[in-house]
Amino acid sequence: MEPIIKVENLGKSYIIGHQRESYVALRDVLANKARQVVSKTKNLLSGGQLIAGNELEEFWALKDINFEVQQGDRVGIIGRNGAGKSTLLKVLSRITEPTTGSIRLRGRVASLLEVGTGFHPELSGRENIYLNGAILGMSRAEVKKKFDEIVDFAGVEKFLDTPVKRYSSGMYVRLAFAVAAHLEPEILIVDEVLAVGDAEFQKKCLGKMEDVSKNHGRTVLFVSHNMGAIAQLCDNGIVLQNGGMLIHGKIDYCIKKYLDQRINTGNYINNDPQKTNKSASFKEIKLLDIDNNERNDFFYDEPIFIHFEIATSTDTSKINLFCMILDKSLKRIFAAESNGIKNRMTLKINPHFLVRGEYSLHMFLHIPQVCQIDVAENVCNFHIIDNGSSFLIHGDYDYGSVFGNCIWV
């Protein structure tokens, strides 16, 4: 089947100006100013960028991006700040042109890239709904058919005839998302703006995006730093790093690699090969119950013992063991670190701590702030099972991952 989005060898570069200060004679200052005036005049007449600074540098915000998206796919675009996510969405939304490569889009595109996208501040909410519909190529009758549904979803009926410049950022986003999601674009592009809305509205938006994709065949591109939201909504992912595409594949794999990337560049792990040694390594890691039986399924009201055996040939007083438990959305919900290591160690997870669900275990041996020793990622998956010991875990409610077993006074 022909893809609804096809990106080939996409690149986007910008020219950045730098002001380099140095001691110069007056005649050099005057000569530089004259050259800058001539250069800026040429750029102005030719429609080029006006760039400040006496030194110019070419910066590639995107480089050599290739991927395809099928109709109905929900794609999460992941990466650190500055990785190129927003630039990619702007190019796909035809807000800015690519420097190299090509993009093929089939169908109408609705974009929600920042608060106020596509709205005229002097127009009312009612007028902006019709304006956005016209931009998407819809007739007034088509927009009118969807009007009540948009207003009901946004919850701004009381302020429909107020200029949107008087809306709060939350109201802006509510109306903007409602318009983008309900005016039936073939491709819906949503950046991090949903973070402005409250938790209830974010959940409502995720449900709507899933609905338009599954039931109406719309394609969704979603950028967020909330890995839980990405995992819940998306089935495929793209991981960007420094303007390049690191991974394109199933969303669970993409999230895992993105989180690994964050871990590996943090204080616990240093990926510099010159600062890596093998003075210690994991021999065995297993999960045990209170009777010393090896298991992967535990009841909510029983403890879990994580047992380690470590092979080492050096002084272990400076080597630490770092343990992480991630939930099914690959969000870290528990971490513990030892002060030095021994050949055999056990970490106890108390009962009534983890709620019902699926978890994964990740382990690292390291010298803090110095070097990586050994890594055991995704050692095992384990489950916490509902045995009726607490009201908290009954039903299908989402209570999070840990349960505060506090002292009530």
HELIX and SHEET records of a PDB file:
HELIX    1   1 LEU A   26  SER A   46  1                                  21    
HELIX    2   2 LYS A   85  LEU A   92  1                                   8    
HELIX    3   3 GLY A  125  ILE A  135  1                                  11    
HELIX    4   4 ARG A  140  ALA A  154  1                                  15    
HELIX    5   5 GLU A  157  PHE A  159  5                                   3    
HELIX    6   6 VAL A  164  ARG A  166  5                                   3    
HELIX    7   7 SER A  169  HIS A  182  1                                  14    
HELIX    8   8 GLU A  192  VAL A  196  5                                   5    
HELIX    9   9 ALA A  199  LYS A  214  1                                  16    
HELIX   10  10 MET A  227  LEU A  233  1                                   7    
HELIX   11  11 ILE A  251  ASN A  264  1                                  14    
HELIX   12  12 PRO A  273  LYS A  275  5                                   3    
HELIX   13  13 PHE A  391  ILE A  393  5                                   3    
SHEET    1   A 3 GLU A  55  VAL A  69  0                                        
SHEET    2   A 3 ILE A   5  HIS A  18 -1                                        
SHEET    3   A 3 THR A 100  LEU A 105 -1                                        
SHEET    1   B 6 VAL A 109  LEU A 112  0                                        
SHEET    2   B 6 ILE A 187  VAL A 190  1                                        
SHEET    3   B 6 THR A 219  VAL A 223  1                                        
SHEET    4   B 6 ARG A  74  ILE A  78  1                                        
SHEET    5   B 6 ASN A 236  GLN A 241  1                                        
SHEET    6   B 6 GLY A 244  LYS A 250 -1                                        
SHEET    1   C 3 ALA A 280  LEU A 288  0                                        
SHEET    2   C 3 ILE A 304  THR A 312 -1                                        
SHEET    3   C 3 ARG A 344  ILE A 349 -1                                        
SHEET    1   D 5 ASP A 297  PHE A 299  0                                        
SHEET    2   D 5 CYS A 371  ILE A 385  1                                        
SHEET    3   D 5 GLY A 357  ILE A 367 -1                                        
SHEET    4   D 5 ASN A 320  ASP A 327 -1                                        
SHEET    5   D 5 ARG A 332  GLU A 337 -1                                        
END                                                                             
